[in-house]
């Protein structure tokens, strides 16, 4: 099992727009084969920071997620609203 965590920061004043984009695309990922969990949270003390928690049953499922059309569309839609690069970490269940 693979777990992915990511922190994404919205540009100042763009948090609501980024949330709208995330809410549009997140349900599509849950339909992908091998995606077990896909949750996004917005930080309470800084509404510009989003925390992604994703769980995939295999390396192949994660690879398929990254190659999906909706992954690429979401990335393109988010680009104008994101401040800097996301911090992404990947873990294998022990």
Secondary structure as a PSIPRED ss2 file (coil, helix, strand):
# PSIPRED VFORMAT (PSIPRED V4.0)

   1 X C   1.000  0.000  0.000
   2 X E   0.000  0.000  1.000
   3 X E   0.000  0.000  1.000
   4 X E   0.000  0.000  1.000
   5 X E   0.000  0.000  1.000
   6 X E   0.000  0.000  1.000
   7 X E   0.000  0.000  1.000
   8 X E   0.000  0.000  1.000
   9 X E   0.000  0.000  1.000
  10 X E   0.000  0.000  1.000
  11 X C   1.000  0.000  0.000
  12 X C   1.000  0.000  0.000
  13 X C   1.000  0.000  0.000
  14 X C   1.000  0.000  0.000
  15 X H   0.000  1.000  0.000
  16 X H   0.000  1.000  0.000
  17 X H   0.000  1.000  0.000
  18 X H   0.000  1.000  0.000
  19 X H   0.000  1.000  0.000
  20 X H   0.000  1.000  0.000
  21 X H   0.000  1.000  0.000
  22 X H   0.000  1.000  0.000
  23 X H   0.000  1.000  0.000
  24 X H   0.000  1.000  0.000
  25 X H   0.000  1.000  0.000
  26 X H   0.000  1.000  0.000
  27 X H   0.000  1.000  0.000
  28 X H   0.000  1.000  0.000
  29 X H   0.000  1.000  0.000
  30 X H   0.000  1.000  0.000
  31 X C   1.000  0.000  0.000
  32 X C   1.000  0.000  0.000
  33 X C   1.000  0.000  0.000
  34 X C   1.000  0.000  0.000
  35 X E   0.000  0.000  1.000
  36 X E   0.000  0.000  1.000
  37 X E   0.000  0.000  1.000
  38 X E   0.000  0.000  1.000
  39 X E   0.000  0.000  1.000
  40 X E   0.000  0.000  1.000
  41 X E   0.000  0.000  1.000
  42 X E   0.000  0.000  1.000
  43 X C   1.000  0.000  0.000
  44 X C   1.000  0.000  0.000
  45 X C   1.000  0.000  0.000
  46 X C   1.000  0.000  0.000
  47 X C   1.000  0.000  0.000
  48 X C   1.000  0.000  0.000
  49 X E   0.000  0.000  1.000
  50 X E   0.000  0.000  1.000
  51 X E   0.000  0.000  1.000
  52 X E   0.000  0.000  1.000
  53 X E   0.000  0.000  1.000
  54 X E   0.000  0.000  1.000
  55 X E   0.000  0.000  1.000
  56 X E   0.000  0.000  1.000
  57 X C   1.000  0.000  0.000
  58 X C   1.000  0.000  0.000
  59 X H   0.000  1.000  0.000
  60 X H   0.000  1.000  0.000
  61 X H   0.000  1.000  0.000
  62 X H   0.000  1.000  0.000
  63 X H   0.000  1.000  0.000
  64 X H   0.000  1.000  0.000
  65 X H   0.000  1.000  0.000
  66 X H   0.000  1.000  0.000
  67 X H   0.000  1.000  0.000
  68 X C   1.000  0.000  0.000
  69 X H   0.000  1.000  0.000
  70 X H   0.000  1.000  0.000
  71 X H   0.000  1.000  0.000
  72 X H   0.000  1.000  0.000
  73 X H   0.000  1.000  0.000
  74 X H   0.000  1.000  0.000
  75 X H   0.000  1.000  0.000
  76 X H   0.000  1.000  0.000
  77 X H   0.000  1.000  0.000
  78 X H   0.000  1.000  0.000
  79 X H   0.000  1.000  0.000
  80 X H   0.000  1.000  0.000
  81 X H   0.000  1.000  0.000
  82 X E   0.000  0.000  1.000
  83 X C   1.000  0.000  0.000
  84 X C   1.000  0.000  0.000
  85 X C   1.000  0.000  0.000
  86 X C   1.000  0.000  0.000
  87 X E   0.000  0.000  1.000
  88 X E   0.000  0.000  1.000
  89 X E   0.000  0.000  1.000
  90 X E   0.000  0.000  1.000
  91 X E   0.000  0.000  1.000
  92 X E   0.000  0.000  1.000
  93 X C   1.000  0.000  0.000
  94 X C   1.000  0.000  0.000
